[in-house]
Amino acid sequence: MSHKKFPIHPARPELICWGCDRYCAADAMACGNGSDRTQHPSELFGPDWAEWEPPVEQRRDPPPHPSDKSTG
C-alpha cells in the first residue's frame, strides 16, 4: 500500500483536515481526529514552509581549561 502524495501548495487548504492520510472535508472528519481539523503546514508557517531549514549552529571553541593558563 502506498501513501498519498502530500500536497506542498494546496489551492484551498482550509477546506481539508490534514491530520491523517484520509484528507477529509473539514466539516465531515471520519478519522476521529477530534473536534478541530488539523491545519496544513502552509497555513501555520506560510507558503515557503517546505523550504525552511533549521539554523546552522556556529562552531564554538571550548573555553580554555584553567590548567592551560600560563601564570607569569
N, C-alpha and C positions, 0 to 999 in steps of 0.2 A: 504494500500500500504506500503510495507516495503522498507527500504532503502538498497542500495547495500552496501555490506561489504567493508570498506576501507582497501586496502592492506597496510600492515605495511612495507614490503620489496619487492616492485615490481621488477621484473627482469630488465626491461628497462624503467624506469620512464620517460626518456626524450622523449619517443615516444607518450606520452599521455598528454592531458591537464587535470589538476586536479582541475579546477575551479568550477565544479559542479558535480552532480552525473551521468552525461552522459558519462564521461571519453572518450571524442572524441579524435581522432587521432590529433596530433599536427598540421598537415597540412590540416585538414578538420574540424575545430571547428564549431559546429552548434548552440551553445547557444548565440552567440553574446558577448562572454566574452571580446572581444577586439582583438587587432592585435597580442598580445603575449599570449602564453599559460601560465597557472599557474603552477609553479613547485611543485613537490611533496615535502613534508617536508624533506625527506631523501636527496634531492638534496640541500636544503638550510641549514640544520642543521647537516647532517651526518647520518650514519647508526644507531646510537643509539638515534635518535630523540624521539622515543616513551618512552624511559626510563628516560628522563630528568624530573627533578622536580625543582621547584623554590627553591632558597636557604632559609633556615630557619633563621629568624632573631633571634639574641641573645637577651635575655631579658635584658633590661637596667633598673636599678633603677632610679626613677626620681631624679633630683638634689634636695638637701635639700632646704627647704623653708628658706628665710632669718630670719624669726622669730624663727626658730628652733635652731639657733646657740646660744650657751651659751656665754655670754660675761663675761669675768672674769678677 
